Amino acid sequence: MGAGHNYPNGLRVMAESSSSGIWAVHTPEEGPFRHSMLEHEALGLPNELAKRFELWIAQYEEQFDAPQTFDHARSNAEGRELATALKRHFGSSVRIVFAPSAKGNGRYGSGGPDEETC
């Protein structure tokens, strides 16, 4: 179980360069930002799960050197699996959503219509 799992609006799994891939979701009442990045250690993730997130982010960053060969479908599949693993880690007490990659612009969503609840 995650340490101090007090995330009333849930967690978002979303790849971004130099990130952990995990974000606390915020409401407009909480300020101007839709989410804030959380470190794996702060979440109490098992080492194996943290390493999987690190590998996913490293693979995500490969698209900047070779955008024409970046496999969005593979990246999204791994992101979904990570979101599901994060849900298993926290259980039903924390809402987990996954923001899939938007093919063509190399960016992930942040609460848009394509976001998936795990």
Secondary structure as UniProt FT lines:
FT   TURN            3..4
FT   TURN            8..9
FT   STRAND          11..13
FT   TURN            17..18
FT   STRAND          22..25
FT   HELIX           28..30
FT   STRAND          35..37
FT   HELIX           40..43
FT   HELIX           47..61
FT   HELIX           62..64
FT   HELIX           67..69
FT   HELIX           72..90
FT   HELIX           91..93
FT   STRAND          96..98
FT   STRAND          101..102
FT   TURN            103..106
FT   STRAND          107..108
FT   TURN            113..114
FT   STRAND          116..117
//
